[in-house]
Amino acid sequence: TPAYMAPEVAISHAPAGAPPPAPAIKRALADGARREGIAWIDASAPADPPPETIARIRRGATAYAELRFEAAIADLDAAAIELAASGAIDLAPADISDLFLFRGLARVQLGDVRAWDDLVAAAAIDPSRVLDPQVFPPRAIESFARAVTAAQAAGRAALTITAPAGCAIAIDGAGAADGRAEVVRGPHYATARCPGYRPWGSRVIVDADRAIAPSLTVEAAPTDAELAIQLRTAG
């Protein structure tokens, strides 16, 4: 039997969104490499920086409560752009509803005709929501109640996200075990986290039963050439 020859370097790669055991396994391998005096390189793709969406939504809600309506709209406009790009990944249904609710209420105060669309969008995301009279003034509660009625009158349709087995699907921030949800007709947000692929998210207009197959991007391991550059850099 040939004698064991320890490697000079150990290289790890784990895709974004890998299952929970992956980070623990990687840490264990790194610790083992250090004990044996083996160089260790983590070639995993860097995680995307966390979006500022939730922070913007909360700042917008605070600005609305402080009657700073233009500041509220500025933060919530920025959050809406991020929301459309990410499909509301890592957001809860209440976060999405809050974005449109507070922007709509701020626009009401400024006489912006787009306020009604925002209120209906908030109601479509969470049609069971009831505003707390301890937090919202009567006029806001009345406006949102009318928006809920309008959203419910639009009817419902099925939104289905067809993705490979093992993917975690969310629609409007709520997990959808089978990738399907009955939603109020209108704009909605869908996300998919699939092992070996980059996270996917999209804003979806649902005006009838609709099925979407996400365009997933494979997260490939680094090539030999890319690893060679890292090895040279590490000496």
C-alpha positions as CSV (number, residue, x, y, z in Angstrom):
1,T,0.0,0.0,0.0
2,P,1.5,3.4,-1.0
3,A,2.2,5.7,1.9
4,Y,-0.4,8.4,2.5
5,M,0.7,11.8,1.1
6,A,-1.1,14.7,2.6
7,P,-2.3,17.3,0.1
8,E,-0.8,20.7,0.1
9,V,-4.2,22.5,-0.2
10,A,-7.8,21.7,0.4
11,I,-10.5,23.6,-1.6
12,S,-14.2,23.9,-0.7
13,H,-17.1,25.0,-2.8
14,A,-20.7,25.3,-1.7
15,P,-23.5,26.9,-3.8
16,A,-25.6,29.7,-2.4
17,G,-28.7,28.4,-0.6
18,A,-27.1,25.0,0.2
19,P,-28.9,23.0,2.8
20,P,-28.1,23.7,6.5
21,P,-25.5,20.9,6.9
22,A,-23.2,22.4,4.2
23,P,-21.8,25.2,6.4
24,A,-21.2,22.9,9.3
25,I,-19.4,20.4,7.0
26,K,-17.3,23.1,5.5
27,R,-16.3,24.3,9.0
28,A,-15.3,20.8,10.0
29,L,-13.2,20.3,6.9
30,A,-11.5,23.6,7.5
31,D,-10.7,22.8,11.1
32,G,-9.3,19.4,9.9
33,A,-7.1,21.0,7.3
34,R,-5.7,23.5,9.8
35,R,-4.8,20.7,12.2
36,E,-2.9,18.8,9.5
37,G,-1.1,22.0,8.3
38,I,-2.9,21.9,5.0
39,A,-3.7,25.2,3.2
40,W,-7.5,25.9,3.0
41,I,-9.3,27.9,0.3
42,D,-13.0,28.5,0.4
43,A,-14.0,28.9,-3.3
44,S,-17.7,29.3,-2.6
45,A,-19.5,32.1,-4.4
46,P,-19.9,35.1,-2.2
47,A,-23.4,35.6,-0.9
48,D,-25.4,38.4,-2.4
49,P,-25.4,41.5,0.0
50,P,-28.7,41.6,1.9
51,P,-31.2,44.0,0.3
52,E,-32.2,47.1,2.2
53,T,-35.9,46.4,1.5
54,I,-37.1,45.6,5.0
55,A,-35.2,48.6,6.5
56,R,-36.6,50.9,3.9
57,I,-40.2,49.7,4.6
58,R,-39.8,50.2,8.3
59,R,-38.3,53.7,7.7
60,G,-41.2,54.5,5.4
61,A,-43.7,53.4,8.0
62,T,-42.0,55.5,10.7
63,A,-41.9,58.5,8.4
64,Y,-45.6,58.2,7.7
65,A,-46.4,58.0,11.5
66,E,-44.3,61.2,11.9
67,L,-46.3,62.9,9.1
68,R,-43.2,63.1,6.9
69,F,-45.1,61.9,3.9
70,E,-42.6,62.7,1.1
71,A,-39.8,61.0,3.0
72,A,-42.0,58.0,3.5
73,I,-42.7,57.7,-0.2
74,A,-39.0,58.1,-1.1
75,D,-38.1,55.1,1.1
76,L,-41.0,53.0,0.0
77,D,-40.4,53.8,-3.7
78,A,-36.9,52.5,-3.4
79,A,-38.2,49.4,-1.5
80,A,-40.7,48.7,-4.3
81,I,-37.9,48.7,-6.9
82,E,-36.0,46.2,-4.9
83,L,-39.1,44.1,-4.4
84,A,-39.8,43.9,-8.1
85,A,-36.2,42.8,-8.7
86,S,-36.0,40.2,-6.0
87,G,-39.6,38.9,-6.0
88,A,-39.7,39.8,-2.3
89,I,-37.2,37.1,-1.3
90,D,-36.8,36.8,2.5
91,L,-39.8,39.1,3.1
92,A,-42.9,38.2,5.1
93,P,-46.4,38.8,3.7
94,A,-46.9,41.6,6.3
95,D,-43.7,43.4,5.0
96,I,-45.0,43.4,1.4
97,S,-48.4,44.6,2.5
98,D,-46.9,47.3,4.6
99,L,-45.0,48.7,1.7
100,F,-48.1,49.4,-0.4
101,L,-50.2,50.3,2.6
102,F,-48.0,53.1,3.9
103,R,-47.1,54.4,0.5
104,G,-50.8,54.5,-0.4
105,L,-51.7,56.3,2.8
106,A,-48.8,58.8,2.3
107,R,-50.0,59.4,-1.2
108,V,-53.5,60.0,0.0
109,Q,-52.2,62.8,2.2
110,L,-50.3,64.4,-0.8
111,G,-53.3,64.0,-3.1
112,D,-51.5,61.6,-5.4
113,V,-53.9,59.7,-7.7
114,R,-51.8,56.5,-7.4
115,A,-52.8,56.1,-3.8
116,W,-55.8,53.9,-4.6
117,D,-53.7,51.4,-6.6
118,D,-51.3,51.1,-3.7
119,L,-54.1,50.4,-1.2
120,V,-55.7,47.8,-3.5
121,A,-52.2,46.2,-3.9
122,A,-51.8,46.0,-0.2
123,A,-55.2,44.4,0.2
124,A,-54.5,41.9,-2.6
125,I,-51.4,40.7,-0.7
126,D,-53.3,40.3,2.6
127,P,-57.0,40.6,2.1
128,S,-57.7,39.5,5.6
129,R,-55.9,42.4,7.1
130,V,-57.8,44.8,9.5
131,L,-56.1,48.1,10.5
132,D,-55.7,48.8,14.2
133,P,-57.7,51.9,15.2
134,Q,-55.0,52.5,17.9
135,V,-52.5,53.0,15.1
136,F,-54.4,54.3,12.1
137,P,-56.8,57.3,11.8
138,P,-60.4,56.7,10.8
139,R,-59.9,58.0,7.3
140,A,-57.1,55.5,6.7
141,I,-59.1,52.6,8.0
142,E,-62.1,53.6,5.8
143,S,-59.9,53.9,2.7
144,F,-58.2,50.5,3.3
145,A,-61.6,48.9,4.0
146,R,-62.8,50.1,0.6
147,A,-59.6,48.8,-1.0
148,V,-60.2,45.3,0.5
149,T,-63.7,45.3,-0.9
150,A,-62.3,46.2,-4.4
151,A,-59.6,43.6,-4.2
152,Q,-62.0,40.8,-3.2
153,A,-64.4,41.8,-6.0
154,A,-61.6,41.2,-8.5
155,G,-61.8,37.5,-7.7
156,R,-59.1,34.9,-7.3
157,A,-56.8,32.9,-9.6
158,A,-54.2,30.1,-9.1
159,L,-50.6,31.0,-9.3
160,T,-48.3,28.0,-9.7
161,I,-44.5,28.0,-9.7
162,T,-43.1,24.9,-11.4
163,A,-39.6,24.2,-10.2
164,P,-37.3,21.2,-9.7
165,A,-37.9,18.9,-6.7
166,G,-36.2,20.3,-3.5
167,C,-36.9,23.9,-4.3
168,A,-38.4,26.1,-1.6
169,I,-41.1,28.2,-3.1
170,A,-42.7,31.3,-1.6
171,I,-45.6,33.4,-3.0
172,D,-46.1,36.9,-1.5
173,G,-43.6,35.9,1.2
174,A,-45.6,32.8,2.4
175,G,-44.2,29.3,1.8
176,A,-46.0,27.3,-0.8
177,A,-45.2,23.6,-0.3
178,D,-46.6,22.5,-3.7
179,G,-45.6,25.7,-5.4
180,R,-49.2,26.8,-5.8
181,A,-51.4,29.4,-4.2
182,E,-54.9,31.0,-4.7
183,V,-54.3,34.7,-4.9
184,V,-56.4,37.8,-5.4
185,R,-56.1,38.9,-9.1
186,G,-53.4,41.5,-9.5
187,P,-49.6,41.9,-8.9
188,H,-47.9,39.3,-6.7
189,Y,-44.4,38.2,-5.9
190,A,-42.8,34.7,-6.2
191,T,-39.4,33.3,-5.2
192,A,-37.6,30.0,-5.5
193,R,-34.5,28.8,-3.7
194,C,-33.2,25.7,-5.3
195,P,-30.0,23.7,-4.3
196,G,-27.3,24.3,-6.9
197,Y,-29.0,27.4,-8.4
198,R,-29.0,31.1,-7.7
199,P,-32.1,32.3,-5.9
200,W,-34.9,33.4,-8.3
201,G,-37.6,36.0,-7.7
202,S,-40.0,37.9,-9.8
203,R,-43.0,40.2,-9.7
204,V,-46.0,38.5,-11.4
205,I,-49.2,39.9,-12.7
206,V,-52.0,37.3,-12.1
207,D,-55.1,38.1,-14.1
208,A,-56.1,34.4,-14.6
209,D,-54.8,31.0,-13.6
210,R,-51.1,31.1,-14.3
211,A,-48.1,28.7,-14.2
212,I,-44.5,30.0,-14.3
213,A,-41.3,28.0,-14.7
214,P,-38.5,30.0,-13.2
215,S,-35.5,30.7,-15.3
216,L,-32.9,29.2,-12.9
217,T,-29.2,30.0,-13.2
218,V,-26.8,27.1,-12.2
219,E,-24.2,28.1,-9.7
220,A,-21.2,26.2,-11.1
221,A,-18.1,25.3,-9.1
222,P,-15.0,27.4,-10.1
223,T,-12.9,26.2,-13.0
224,D,-9.4,24.9,-12.7
225,A,-8.1,28.2,-14.1
226,E,-10.0,30.2,-11.5
227,L,-8.7,27.9,-8.7
228,A,-5.2,28.3,-10.0
229,I,-5.4,32.1,-9.7
230,Q,-6.6,31.7,-6.1
231,L,-3.8,29.2,-5.3
232,R,-1.2,31.6,-6.7
233,T,-2.7,34.5,-4.7
234,A,-2.6,32.3,-1.6
235,G,1.0,31.4,-2.2
